[in-house]
Amino acid sequence: MTTAWRIAACVLMFATVTPAGGADQPVHWPQWRGPNLDGSSTATGLPVDWSESKNIVWKVPMPSWSGATAIIWGDRIFVTSPSRPSKDDPNVAEGRGRSKRDPGGYYLMLMCLNKRDGSVRWQRKLGGGNQFLMKQNMASPSPVTDGEHVWVMTGTGVLACFDFDGKERWRRDIQSEYGKFGLNWGFASSPLLLENQLVIQVLHGMKTDEPSYLFAVDKQTGKTMWKVDRPTDAPMEAPDAYTTPTILRRDGWAQIIVSGGDYLTGHSVKTGREVWRLAGLNPQKNEYYRTIASPMVAGGMVFACSRKDPLMAVRPGTGGADAKATTAWKTRLGPDVPTPVCDGKNLYILRDNGVMLCFDAKTGDEVYGETRVGRGTYSASPLLADGKIYITNETGTTTVVAAGPEPKPLATNQLADKWVLASFAVSEGRLFLRASESLYCIGSQ
């Protein structure tokens, strides 16, 4: 890190104080969608109003932009990023896309920051080869941690493990081992951590004839524990999925849930074997039905998205050889990019245009229909906490909406950094948001 970069970080820091809400606030946000993999938090007293001059505990610059969400364990924050652009580095490959945005630097990095003031503890280079693809670069996957180690996957196929002091424990090059990724807009799935194993999905097809697959590695050694193909008859771009797998736990057993390639599937945790499969995510066999919003588990049900139509509420199979999953209900008014959230009773859907809907999670009965709560384009997934839903659009405007049967807007907050793709993280009564230029810690001062 350059001297100028360090000085900029120091200048932007604010003094830290004890977070609001007391010592019983949840501390860890170990993966993209939080401790429960569902975008919810039990935190209370979270800020509702903020601006660049109000309730910003600290703000530190990022080397470049990324859609990766910051993850948190204790007093450490981990985030992936391209390097700061440099005239001495190789050129970044610019792919397709309408955006005129700077593609960022050539190298990909994992950064560890101090949660108290945003200062950089350490950063490690993961390799080169950053590529710009519209809203995506090769730092899109979010890292994951268990409190002792942190694991990171890049869009270039580097899968690596570091301890909390920044010492590299192991590293693999997945594209060199298993073949080139064939997604139209680049690889973006985040790893899923399950006890002693790390699960990765590669669902592709637009630019390859090779099969999609899942694999698991031993989190301590990086060695492959199992690898299985995930077949699909999806046409053209429809096999491509930018989703992250999730876990379903029920009655003493667990399944890995994968969505994409026109199907929702449940897999054995021990072997990766497909336990059940459900079609219906692309009923018209549209050639461009790539999947972005990830599957989400709540109340023993799985909510799977496609390209808006449909969103399916699914009762999963029980795990036996003859397990079958069934569709409980579905709606044509699903999201494209943001993953939904659920409070156990209601399922809240944020569409890309700032329109929200709410359904009874079990029955599919409409609680409220299409209601505009925000303006602009939404790529970040909503956060549900303390009876509120936080939604942030791509220009850095966060609308806070009341959870429940009436989507009452409570506040609208604007940041100076007007390019946001990442979702919120929560720790000790504060919100953490990664924007293109800065990482923000938002809370009561």
CORFEN-V356848 format. One record per residue. SS is DSSP state (helix for helix, strand for strand, loop for the rest). OMEGA is omega in degrees with one decimal (* if undefined). Layout:
# CORFEN-V356848
ss:SS omega:OMEGA
ss:SS omega:OMEGA
This chain:
# CORFEN-V356848
ss:loop omega:-176.8
ss:loop omega:178.2
ss:helix omega:179.4
ss:helix omega:-179.6
ss:helix omega:178.5
ss:helix omega:-179.6
ss:helix omega:179.4
ss:helix omega:179.4
ss:helix omega:-178.9
ss:helix omega:-178.4
ss:helix omega:-174.4
ss:helix omega:-177.9
ss:loop omega:173.1
ss:loop omega:177.9
ss:loop omega:-179.7
ss:loop omega:179.2
ss:loop omega:178.3
ss:loop omega:-177.4
ss:loop omega:176.5
ss:loop omega:172.7
ss:loop omega:175.4
ss:loop omega:-172.4
ss:loop omega:-176.9
ss:loop omega:179.5
ss:loop omega:175.5
ss:loop omega:-173.0
ss:loop omega:-168.2
ss:loop omega:170.9
ss:strand omega:-163.0
ss:loop omega:-177.4
ss:loop omega:-171.1
ss:loop omega:-176.4
ss:loop omega:172.1
ss:loop omega:-174.2
ss:loop omega:-179.6
ss:loop omega:179.1
ss:loop omega:-175.7
ss:loop omega:177.6
ss:loop omega:179.8
ss:strand omega:177.4
ss:strand omega:175.6
ss:loop omega:-179.7
ss:loop omega:175.5
ss:loop omega:176.8
ss:loop omega:178.5
ss:loop omega:-179.9
ss:loop omega:176.7
ss:loop omega:-178.4
ss:loop omega:171.8
ss:loop omega:173.7
ss:strand omega:179.3
ss:loop omega:-179.5
ss:loop omega:-177.2
ss:strand omega:175.1
ss:loop omega:169.0
ss:strand omega:-178.0
ss:strand omega:171.2
ss:strand omega:-178.8
ss:strand omega:-178.6
ss:strand omega:-178.7
ss:strand omega:172.0
ss:loop omega:179.8
ss:loop omega:-178.1
ss:loop omega:-176.6
ss:loop omega:176.7
ss:loop omega:174.4
ss:loop omega:-178.2
ss:loop omega:176.8
ss:loop omega:175.1
ss:loop omega:173.2
ss:strand omega:-169.5
ss:strand omega:168.7
ss:strand omega:-178.9
ss:loop omega:-179.1
ss:loop omega:179.7
ss:strand omega:173.9
ss:strand omega:177.9
ss:strand omega:179.4
ss:strand omega:176.0
ss:strand omega:-177.7
ss:strand omega:163.3
ss:strand omega:176.5
ss:loop omega:173.1
ss:loop omega:-179.3
ss:loop omega:179.8
ss:loop omega:179.5
ss:loop omega:-179.3
ss:loop omega:-178.1
ss:loop omega:171.8
ss:loop omega:-180.0
ss:loop omega:175.0
ss:loop omega:178.8
ss:strand omega:179.2
ss:strand omega:-179.2
ss:loop omega:-177.2
ss:loop omega:175.6
ss:loop omega:-177.3
ss:loop omega:-175.2
ss:loop omega:175.5
ss:loop omega:-173.2
ss:loop omega:173.8
ss:loop omega:-176.3
ss:loop omega:-177.1
ss:loop omega:-178.2
ss:loop omega:-175.6
ss:loop omega:-173.2
ss:loop omega:179.0
ss:strand omega:-172.8
ss:strand omega:166.2
ss:strand omega:-178.4
ss:strand omega:173.3
ss:strand omega:-177.6
ss:strand omega:175.3
ss:strand omega:-176.7
ss:loop omega:-175.3
ss:loop omega:-176.1
ss:loop omega:177.9
ss:loop omega:-179.9
ss:loop omega:-176.9
ss:strand omega:174.9
ss:strand omega:177.2
ss:strand omega:172.7
ss:strand omega:-176.2
ss:strand omega:179.1
ss:strand omega:-179.1
ss:strand omega:-178.9
ss:strand omega:-179.9
ss:loop omega:175.4
ss:loop omega:177.1
ss:loop omega:179.5
ss:strand omega:-177.9
ss:strand omega:-179.7
ss:strand omega:178.7
ss:loop omega:179.8
ss:loop omega:-171.4
ss:strand omega:163.8
ss:loop omega:-171.6
ss:loop omega:175.4
ss:loop omega:-175.3
ss:loop omega:-179.3
ss:loop omega:176.9
ss:loop omega:176.3
ss:loop omega:178.4
ss:strand omega:-177.9
ss:strand omega:175.1
ss:loop omega:-179.9
ss:loop omega:176.3
ss:loop omega:179.9
ss:strand omega:175.0
ss:strand omega:-178.7
ss:strand omega:-176.6
ss:strand omega:176.0
ss:strand omega:177.7
ss:loop omega:176.9
ss:loop omega:176.1
ss:loop omega:176.4
ss:loop omega:175.7
ss:strand omega:175.5
ss:strand omega:-171.8
ss:strand omega:-180.0
ss:strand omega:176.5
ss:strand omega:170.4
ss:strand omega:-172.9
ss:loop omega:175.5
ss:loop omega:178.1
ss:loop omega:177.6
ss:loop omega:179.7
ss:strand omega:-179.4
ss:strand omega:175.0
ss:strand omega:-177.9
ss:strand omega:175.6
ss:strand omega:175.3
ss:strand omega:-171.4
ss:helix omega:178.7
ss:helix omega:177.6
ss:helix omega:-177.1
ss:helix omega:-170.0
ss:helix omega:178.0
ss:loop omega:-177.4
ss:loop omega:172.9
ss:loop omega:-175.5
ss:loop omega:178.0
ss:loop omega:-177.0
ss:loop omega:-175.5
ss:loop omega:175.9
ss:loop omega:-177.5
ss:loop omega:-176.4
ss:loop omega:-176.0
ss:loop omega:177.7
ss:loop omega:177.4
ss:loop omega:174.8
ss:strand omega:-178.7
ss:strand omega:-179.9
ss:strand omega:-179.2
ss:loop omega:-174.6
ss:loop omega:-176.4
ss:strand omega:177.9
ss:strand omega:-176.0
ss:strand omega:179.5
ss:strand omega:173.0
ss:strand omega:172.7
ss:strand omega:-179.2
ss:loop omega:-173.5
ss:loop omega:-179.3
ss:loop omega:-177.6
ss:loop omega:-175.1
ss:loop omega:178.5
ss:loop omega:171.8
ss:loop omega:178.8
ss:loop omega:-176.6
ss:loop omega:168.7
ss:loop omega:-176.6
ss:strand omega:170.7
ss:strand omega:172.3
ss:strand omega:178.5
ss:strand omega:176.4
ss:strand omega:172.8
ss:strand omega:-172.7
ss:loop omega:-179.0
ss:loop omega:-173.2
ss:loop omega:-176.5
ss:loop omega:-178.7
ss:loop omega:-179.6
ss:strand omega:177.0
ss:strand omega:174.0
ss:strand omega:176.3
ss:strand omega:-178.9
ss:strand omega:172.4
ss:strand omega:174.8
ss:loop omega:-173.9
ss:loop omega:175.7
ss:loop omega:173.4
ss:loop omega:179.6
ss:loop omega:-176.7
ss:loop omega:169.6
ss:helix omega:-177.1
ss:helix omega:-174.5
ss:helix omega:175.3
ss:helix omega:-175.1
ss:loop omega:178.0
ss:strand omega:178.5
ss:loop omega:-177.7
ss:loop omega:171.8
ss:loop omega:179.2
ss:loop omega:177.8
ss:strand omega:-176.7
ss:strand omega:174.2
ss:strand omega:177.1
ss:strand omega:-179.6
ss:strand omega:173.1
ss:loop omega:174.8
ss:loop omega:177.6
ss:strand omega:-176.7
ss:strand omega:175.3
ss:strand omega:170.0
ss:strand omega:-178.3
ss:strand omega:-177.0
ss:strand omega:179.2
ss:strand omega:177.8
ss:strand omega:-178.6
ss:loop omega:177.3
ss:loop omega:-175.8
ss:strand omega:168.2
ss:strand omega:-176.4
ss:strand omega:172.8
ss:strand omega:-173.7
ss:strand omega:175.2
ss:strand omega:177.5
ss:loop omega:-175.0
ss:loop omega:-172.8
ss:loop omega:-175.2
ss:loop omega:-178.7
ss:loop omega:178.0
ss:strand omega:-177.6
ss:strand omega:176.8
ss:strand omega:-178.1
ss:strand omega:179.4
ss:strand omega:177.1
ss:loop omega:174.7
ss:loop omega:-178.8
ss:loop omega:177.1
ss:loop omega:-172.4
ss:loop omega:-179.7
ss:loop omega:-176.9
ss:loop omega:176.5
ss:loop omega:-174.4
ss:loop omega:-175.2
ss:loop omega:-178.6
ss:loop omega:173.0
ss:loop omega:-174.1
ss:strand omega:-179.3
ss:loop omega:-179.7
ss:loop omega:-174.6
ss:loop omega:173.4
ss:loop omega:-178.7
ss:strand omega:-178.5
ss:strand omega:176.0
ss:strand omega:176.9
ss:loop omega:179.8
ss:loop omega:178.1
ss:strand omega:178.0
ss:strand omega:176.8
ss:strand omega:-174.3
ss:strand omega:-177.6
ss:loop omega:173.1
ss:loop omega:175.2
ss:loop omega:-180.0
ss:loop omega:-174.2
ss:loop omega:2.8
ss:loop omega:157.1
ss:strand omega:-176.6
ss:strand omega:170.6
ss:strand omega:-166.9
ss:strand omega:169.0
ss:strand omega:-173.1
ss:loop omega:174.8
ss:loop omega:-172.4
ss:loop omega:173.1
ss:loop omega:179.5
ss:loop omega:-177.7
ss:loop omega:-179.1
ss:loop omega:-177.9
ss:loop omega:177.2
ss:loop omega:175.2
ss:loop omega:-179.1
ss:strand omega:178.3
ss:strand omega:179.2
ss:strand omega:176.5
ss:strand omega:177.7
ss:strand omega:177.2
ss:strand omega:176.6
ss:loop omega:-173.8
ss:loop omega:177.7
ss:loop omega:176.9
ss:loop omega:170.2
ss:loop omega:-174.7
ss:loop omega:-176.0
ss:loop omega:175.0
ss:loop omega:-177.6
ss:loop omega:173.8
ss:strand omega:-177.1
ss:strand omega:178.4
ss:loop omega:-178.2
ss:loop omega:177.6
ss:loop omega:-176.6
ss:strand omega:172.9
ss:strand omega:-178.5
ss:strand omega:-178.4
ss:strand omega:173.1
ss:strand omega:176.5
ss:loop omega:-172.6
ss:loop omega:-176.7
ss:loop omega:178.3
ss:loop omega:176.4
ss:strand omega:177.7
ss:strand omega:173.7
ss:strand omega:179.3
ss:strand omega:179.5
ss:strand omega:168.5
ss:strand omega:-170.8
ss:loop omega:-176.7
ss:loop omega:-172.2
ss:loop omega:-175.5
ss:loop omega:176.7
ss:loop omega:-178.5
ss:strand omega:173.9
ss:strand omega:166.5
ss:strand omega:-177.0
ss:strand omega:-175.1
ss:strand omega:-178.3
ss:strand omega:179.8
ss:strand omega:178.6
ss:loop omega:180.0
ss:loop omega:179.2
ss:loop omega:177.5
ss:loop omega:-178.6
ss:loop omega:-176.4
ss:loop omega:173.4
ss:loop omega:177.2
ss:loop omega:177.3
ss:loop omega:-177.0
ss:loop omega:173.5
ss:strand omega:176.8
ss:strand omega:-179.1
ss:strand omega:172.1
ss:loop omega:178.3
ss:loop omega:-178.5
ss:strand omega:175.7
ss:strand omega:-179.4
ss:strand omega:179.3
ss:strand omega:-175.7
ss:strand omega:178.5
ss:loop omega:-173.2
ss:loop omega:178.3
ss:loop omega:172.8
ss:loop omega:177.5
ss:strand omega:177.3
ss:strand omega:173.3
ss:strand omega:177.1
ss:strand omega:-173.2
ss:strand omega:176.7
ss:strand omega:171.6
ss:loop omega:-178.6
ss:loop omega:-171.8
ss:loop omega:179.4
ss:loop omega:-177.1
ss:loop omega:-175.9
ss:loop omega:174.4
ss:strand omega:-178.3
ss:strand omega:-179.0
ss:strand omega:172.8
ss:strand omega:-172.1
ss:strand omega:-176.8
ss:strand omega:174.0
ss:loop omega:178.8
ss:loop omega:-179.5
ss:loop omega:-169.2
ss:loop omega:172.5
ss:loop omega:-174.2
ss:loop omega:175.7
ss:loop omega:-174.3
ss:loop omega:179.1
ss:loop omega:179.4
ss:loop omega:163.2
ss:strand omega:-176.1
ss:strand omega:175.3
ss:strand omega:174.7
ss:loop omega:174.0
ss:loop omega:179.1
ss:strand omega:177.6
ss:strand omega:178.0
ss:strand omega:-175.8
ss:strand omega:178.0
ss:strand omega:174.6
ss:loop omega:-174.5
ss:loop omega:-176.3
ss:loop omega:-171.4
ss:strand omega:167.5
ss:strand omega:-175.1
ss:strand omega:164.6
ss:strand omega:-173.3
ss:strand omega:-179.5
ss:loop omega:178.7
ss:loop omega:179.7
ss:loop omega:*
